[in-house]
Amino acid sequence: MASINTDSAAGLQDASFDFVIVGGGTSGLVVANRLSEDLDVRVLVLEAGTNRVNDPRIQIPGLAATTYENPEFDWDFRSTPQEQLNGRTLLGTKGRTLGGSSAINLGMVVHPSRTGLSAWEALGNPGWGWDNFEPYVRKFHTGTPPPEAVRAFFAGMVSEKEDQGSDGPVQVSFGDQYMPYHSAWLRAFEALGWPQTEDPIKGGPAVGPFVTPGAVDPATHTRSHAAAAYLGPAVLQRESLRVVTGARVERIVFNTSSDPLTATGVTLTKGSQTYTITVTKEVILAAGAAQTTGLLELSGIGNAALLQSHGITPLVDLPSVGENLQDHGSIAFGYEVADGMPSGDMARNPAVAAAAMAAYQKDGSGPLGMVPMVSAFMPCLDFPAAQRENLLRKIDASLEDQNLPTMYQKQYTVLRDMLLDPNEPTAMYVLAPFQILPRAGPNPRDIFSMSNPGNFISITSLLSHPFSRGSVHLASADPTAAPVIDAGILRHPADLELHARHNIWMEKIAEAEPMVSLLKPGGDRLHTPQKLDVTDLERAQELCKELVLSMYHVCGTCAMMPREDGGVVDPRLKVYGTRNVRVVDASVFPLVPRGRRILLRRIWCGELVDGY
């Protein structure tokens, strides 16, 4: 029987379940919810982290950053030193709690594009194009339209009720106390000739600015993460579902005499005890792109030479397990605001922080109860045709590399085709009404510490469809060891140039009215304290290397592509060479979607279970 006390391991030794789901995060809980609707099956979710569903640091949207580096919430990984970033090590914040990263991220809801999903299908994944995907864009959520006062504040914003979901479990809404910079964002883009064209939920180019909705329940003003949406008390009481936290799965147990390989169970540790669980139908991996690969490798699935180097007997030689790692590198420019103007940085004043908490506790109002972001999808502007051709030649040069894996050859060809359209958005810009300090130190809390004197806003950029690739692999045969993460961000020269060009244009947003009037004349610029010129391409590229951070959107390490092209899972997400092991997390994305990816995992897991 399902138990609300998810920490209990009572009766787990030698137990048997139809489905075992490894990972209680964004994708794992969607699948668990949908499978356990059938009361005749037995579903077990094993989550290595904690159950902090009722913790205010998760429930209150504005407290997300307080969870970073805390082992109760965050795996807090680090990359290897990145040569292409002057030896810098990047952060790898990742949810370690029920709800996964959806429980600790900043809560933005951003939709994938028609073009991006068409690329997935073109890579050999029939059924994964936009036409098949679109119904699930609305199925997963209930969208609450912006109040009329918010519409008036953002004159011209496009967000219609009929485009949103009406009865899905995830609650999506807008805030009610935006700052002047938020409205100025839309007006500045209009002044630059780029008004909002459509709601990004429609999957089109959606070129220009938009008001970013948040995964926030408008009735309770609490975060609507995967555990809150898909693992409520009624779900936990189902006879068909068992959820156990604090359970680290060490390997999948296989019947090695079967062909294809058949999973018969999993072994796990909880506290000092080791348990073996029998599986009668499927093992479903949802541990995330940084850890699902490690579990496959520990179980004998991956690059045979790598496994043997760690003393692991290879069972299925899949060399691409752990390869194809992709992420959105994020670069923040910080601008000091005009005297007397508000900023989220005021929260470092204890009196202001106390007032914000009091407002939230009273009725959910104020900055703590909302996602205070506005965004834009933009093509690369001020990019002369001859220089665009030079960028394409950089891509062509990488395609001519005889050592380039087939997987990357096919991906790069699709991505190159996207760049042929000068109007196709290639980056996302986001305004955050607080300072982001990538130079402050190596830890997440340093970056969000608001330690720089003065009040600031940040404008960030991230490439929609990067070419750069990294990897994640076991450090050893020890299942408790952190993975070796090679982030790879900005490794491809096309990414470095494209990101630099976007940052050069991004400065124009801060220079356009009415935004410029809200900023301090001659004020500090956190991205270039010496006020160096960032319109020079070479200088802009160096600035990218100095400032880029992981956007924590790691994906692609068990890519869904044909096996002969280097794929790890097929279009039904089944691991090649196995009969009953699937991967449902972001590992299987062949290409990282534009903007944020948390939403996409929720949607597509609904598609997966509908087709079981």
N, C-alpha and C positions, 0 to 999 in steps of 0.2 A: 504494500500500500504506500502511496506517495506520502511523504512526511514534510511538514512545514519546516521541521528541524533538519535542514539540509546538511548539517555537520555530522549527522548520525551515520554510522557504518553498520548498524545492527542488521544481521542477516545477509550481509554482503558476501561473506566467504563462500565460494563455490556456488554462487547464485547464477541463474540463467535468465537471459533477456533476449527478446527478438532483435531489438536494435540497441546498440551501444553508441552514444554520441559523445565524442571526446571534445570537450570545450563547451562551456555554458555562456558563450558570448553572443554577438549579433546574429550570426547565422545559425549556430547550434540550437538556440532556444526557439527560433522560428520553426525549424524542422521538428524539434521535440514537441512543440505545441500541436503542429499539424498531424504528426504521426499518432500522438496519444489521443487524438479525437476518436480513434478506433479503440474502443474499450476492450477489444479482444486481443490486443497486442501488448507487449511489455517493453517499455522504453526506459533506458537508463541514461542519464546525463552525468558525465564526470567532469567536474570543473576543478582545476588545480588551485584556484584562488578562493576568495572568501565570499560569504553572503553578506553584503552590505546594502541591501535593497532599501532599508529604512534609514540609512545614514544620511544626515543632512548634507554632507559634502557631495553626495551623489544626487539627492533629491533636489537641491537648490541649484538651478542652472548656473548662476553666477559664481559658484564655488568650485568649478571644475579644476582650476589650476592648483587648488589646495590638495588634490589627490596625487599629484605628480611626485615621483620618487618615494612615495609611501608604499611599502610592500603589501599593505592591506588592499591596495587598489591597482598598483602599477608594477609591471615586470621591470621597467627602468633599464632597458637594454642600452648598449653602446655599440657603435660600429667600430670596425677596425680603422686605423688612421687612413685618411683618404688622400692619396698622392695628388690627385687632380684638384684638391682643395687645400693645397699647401700643408698637408699633413694633419688637417683638422679631424677630430673625431665627432661624429654626429650622434644625437640622441635617438633613442628608440622607445619612446613612451608607448606602452601597450597595456590595455586593460587586464587586470588580474583579479577579477571579481565577477559575480553573476551579472550578465549584461555586457561583459567585455569592454571593448573600447567605446561602445555606444554609451556606457555609463560614466565615462570620464572625459569625453571629448568636449569641444566647445558647443556642440549641439546644432550646428548648421545643417540645413537640409538642402542639398543641391542635386539636381537630376542629371542623369547621363544624356548623351545626345544621340540623335538618329544616326549621324555620321559615325560616331564612335562604335555603336553597336553593329552597324553595317560592316565595319572593319572586323569585328569579332566573327561575324558569319563568313566573311570573305576568307578568313584564315582556316576554314574547314570545319565550321561548327554550324551545321544546318539547324534552323529553328531558333537561333540566338540573335536574329536581326530585330530591328525595331518593331516591325509589325507583330511579331510573336510576343515581344516583350511589353508593348505598350499597355495592355490591359492591367498588368500588375503594378504599373505606376500609380494607379488609383486604388487598387485592391488593398494595398498594404496599410493605408492611412485614412484618418479622418481629418480633413483640412478645415480649419476655421478661418473664414475671411477676415481681413483686417477691419477693425472698427472704422466707422465713417470719419472719426477724428484723425485716424492714422492716414486714411486715403487723402484727406484734405491736407495733411502735413506733407505727404509725398504726392503732390499734385502730378497726375500723369502716371502713377504706378499702375502696372498691369498685373492683376491677380483676381481671377474670376472664380466664383464658387463652383460653377459647373465643370471647371477643369480639374478640380480636386477630388480626392476620395471622400466618400460620405459615411462609410461604416467600417473602415479598417481599424486595427488595434492601436497603431501608432498615432499619437496626437500631434498635429502640426499646426502651429499658430504664429502670430506676429506679436511683437511687444507693444507696449502702450506708452513708453516714456523715452522716445528717441531724442538725441541731441541735435543741435543745429547742423553739425557736420553731416549727419545722415541725409537730411534734406538737401544740403549743399552738394552732396555726391551726385544726385540725379541732375541737379541744375548745372553742375560743372560739366558733366558729360554732354548735356544738351548744348551748352555753350561751345563745346568742342565739336559739335555736329553729330553726336551719337546719343539720341534719346532711346529709351527702352522700346523694343520692338514687339516682344511677346514674352509670356511667362515661360521660363526654361522647362517647366513640366511638360511642355508639348514636344520637347526633343529636338526642336529646330535650332538654327544657329543662335537665336536669342541674343543677337549682338547688342551690346550696350549694357547699361546698368539695370539692376533690379534689387528689390528689398528682399533680403534673405530670410525665409521663414525658419523657425526653430522647432526642434523636437521637444515641445513644451505643452503640457496639458493646460488649456486655457481656463479650465474650471479650478484646478488646484495650484496652477503655476509651478508644478513640479516637472522635472525632466521625464520625458517619455522615452526611456531607453528599452532595450530588448527585454530585460527582466521584468520591468514594470508593465510592458505591453503584452508580453507573451507568456509570462509566468506568474500571473496573479494567484490569489489564494484558491480560487475555484479550480484552476489548472493544476496547482500543486496537490489538490485533494483527489485528483483522478487516480483510480485504481491502476490505470495503465502506465503511470509515470512515476519514476523515482529520480530524484536529483540529489547528488552527493557532492559537496564542496570539500576543498582541502584534499582532493584525490588526484595524484599525479600518475598518469598512465605512462608506463615505461616501455611497453612494446605490444604489438599485435601478435597473437598466437596464431600460427598457420598450420594447416594440414599440408605438409610439404610434399606429400605423394599425389596431391590432386593437381590437375592441369585444366584450366587455370588455377592459380593458387587460391585456396579457400581459407578465409579467416574463421577460426573456431572460438576465439575469445580474446581477451586482453588481460594483461597483468598490470597492477597498479599498486602504489604505496599510499597509505594514509596514516600519518603519524609514523609510528615504528612498525606498523603491520603491513604485510604484503598480501594482496588478494588476487585471486584468479576468477574472472567472470567468463561464463560461457555465452557465446553469441550464436543464435540459431538462424538469423537472417543476414544482418549487415552490420559492419562497423562503419560509422560515419564520422569522418575527421573534420572538426571545426575549431581547431586549436589556433588558427591564425597563420598567416604566411610566414612568420618567423619561427613557428614551432611545429606545424603539421609536417613540414619537410623533415625535421629531426626525428619525429616519431616514425615516419616511413623508413628513414635510414636506420634507426635503431632496430627496426623490424626486418631489415634485410632487403629493402626496396630502395634503389638509388644507383648511383655510379659505383659499379662493382669494385673498381680500383680504390676509390675513396673508402668504401666500407671495409675492404680488406686491410687498409692501412690502420683502421681502428679496431681490427680483430673481430669484425662482424662478418658472418657468413652471408654472401649475397644470395638472395632468393629470386629476385627479379632485377635484371640489369636495366635501369632507366636512368641514363646519364644526365637527363635534364632536371631531375629532382633537385630542388634548391637553386637552380639557375633561373635566369629571366626575372630577377628581382627588379621591380620598378617602384618608383615613389615620386610624389610631387615635391620637388624642392621648393621651399618657400623663402622669399627674400623680403624683408621688412624695411621700409623707409619710414623714419620717425620725424615728425614735424611739431615744433613747439607751438602751442596755441596762443592766441592773443590774450593779453592781460584781461582778467575778469571772465574769460570763457571757461566753461566746465570741461572736465575730462575725467575719464575713469581713474586717472592717477590720483585724484583727490581721495580715493579710498585708503591711501596710506595714512591719512589723518584719522586717528581712532574715533573722533567724534563723527566724522562723515561715515565711516564704516558702520558705526553703531546705529546711525540714523537709517542707513540703507537696510540693515538687518531688521530694525524695528518696523520699517515700512513693509518689508516682505512678510514678517510674522503677523502683521495686522491684517493684510488683505492680498498678499502676493504681489504687490505693486513695487515699482522701482527697478533699478538696474539688476538686482539679483534674480528677478523672476522672468528674465527675457534673454534672448540671444541678440546682442546689440551690434549686428553686422549688416552691412550692405555690400553688394558685390557687383561684378561686371564680367561678361565674357567679351573679349576683344581680339580682333586680328592684329597682326603685327603691322603697325603704321609707320609712315616715313621710311619705307623700305624700298628704295629704288629697284627697278627691275633687274639691272645689272648685278646689284649686290644680292638680290634674291637668287639669281642664277649661281652666284658664287657659293651661297649656302647649299643649294641643291647639289653642287659639285662635291661638297664635303660629304654629303650623304652618299653620292655615287661612289666616292672613293672608298667608303667603308663597305659598300656592297661588292666592290671588286676584290675585297680581301678574301683570299682563298681559304683562310682559316675561319671565316665567319660562319657560325652554325646555320643550318638551313632554317631553323626557327627564326633567327634574327633577320636573315635575308628576306623572308616572307613578310615579317612584321615591318621592316624598314621600307619595303616597297609600298605597302599599304599606307604607312605614315607619310612617305614622300608624296604620294598622290594627294593627300590632304593639303599639303603645302602648296600645291599648284594653284589652288583657289585663294587669291589674295584676300577674300572676304570671309574665309573660314576662321572662326575664333581659334587662336592658338595659346591663349593664356587667360587666366582668371585673375582679376584684381579684387581685393577685399579691403574695406575700411574697418579698422578696429579702433574704438575710441579710447585707447590706452597705449602706453609705450611697450614695445617689444625690444629686448636687449640681447641680440645674439652675441655681442662681444662681452657680455657681463661675466660669463663663466661657463663651465661645461655642463651645468645642471639645469633642468627645467625651471626650478624655482628661481634661479638667477635670472633667467630670460624673462620671467613674468613678475619680477620682484618689485617693479616700479621704483627702483633704487636711484634712478637718475633724477636730480632736482628739476623741478618745473613740471608743467603739465603738457602732455603730448597726445597726438593721435598717430596711428600707424597706417600706412597703406602698403599692402603686401601684394606680391605677384607670385604666381605659380604656373608653370607650363602645363597645358592641357594634355599633350600627347608626347612625352619625352622619348628620346631615342636611347638614353643612357640605360645601361643594365648593370646589375650587381648580382650578388648571390648570398645565400645563407645555408650553412652546413653545420653538422656536428663539430664540436671541438674535440670530442673524445667519445668513447662508448659509455661514459657516465651520463645517465639521463637527467641528472640534476645540474649539469654544467650549462652555462649560458651559451647560446648559439654564436657562431662566428658570422657576423653580419658585415658584408661588404656592400655599403649603401649604393655606391656607383653614381650618385647624383652629379650631374654636369660632366660626366666622363666623356660623353660624345661631343665633339667640337660643335656640332649643329645646335645642341642644347645650350651650350655656353653662349654662342652668338645670339641665338634667338631670345634667351632670357635677358641678356644685356640690352638688346634693342627694346624689349618691352619695358625694362626699367628706365631707359632713357625717356620713352614716351610717358611713362607713369608720372614723371615729375610734372608733366603738364597739368595733371589733375589738380595738384596743389597750387598751381600758378593761375588757374582759371577762376573766374568769379562764378558763384559767390564764395567758393572755398577759400580763396586767397585772403579775403577780408576777415576770415575767422582765425587766421594764423598770424603769429607774431612777426611783424616786419623785422628782418634781420635776426630772427630767432634761431635757436639751436636746431641743427639737423643731426639726428642720432646716427644716420647712415654715413654721414661724412662730416665728422666733428670739425675738421679743418676747412669745411665749406669748399672742398675741391669740386671742380667741374665734373659732373657725371654725364655730360652729353657726349664725351669722347668715347668711342666704342671700346678702345683698349682699356681705358680706365674703368668703364662700366663692367667689363668682363672681370677685371681684378676685384671689383667690389662684389660681384656675384660670388667669387670664391671665398671672400672674407665673411660674407653674411649669410650664405644659404644654409637653411636648416631642413631637416626632414619634416615633412608635413604629416608624418605618422600614417601615411597611406600605403604602406608596404603591401605589395601584392605580386602575383604572377609566378610564384615559385613552384607551382604544380600546374603548369599551363594547360588549358583546354585547347588542344590542337591534335591533328593526326599524329599517331605514334611515329610514323616515318619522318615527320617534320620536327620531331623532338618533343612532342606532347607527352604529358604525364597522365591526363585523364581524357576520356572521350566526351562527346556532347551530353551524355547522361551522367557525367561527373564520376564515372567509375574509373578506378586506377587500372591502367593497362597491366595485363598479366595477372589480374586478380578477378575472382568471380563476384566478390561481395564486399569490396572496400570502396567507399566513395569519399570525395573531398567536397565540402560545400562552402568553405570560407573563401576569402579573397586570394588564396593561393592559386585558384584556377583561372583567374582573369588572364586572358592572353595579352591584353593591353589594359593599362590603367585607364579608367574612365576619366573624363574631364572633372575638374572640381573635386568634391568630396565623394568618397566611395561607400561610406557606411550605409547610406540609403539603398544602394544597389544590392547589397547582400541581403537585406530584408526582403526586397521585392523578388529576387530570383530564387530564393529558397521557397517561396510560395509556388513558383512555377515548377520547381523540382518535385515537390510533394504532390502537386496536382497530377503529375505524370507517373507517380509510383505504380 
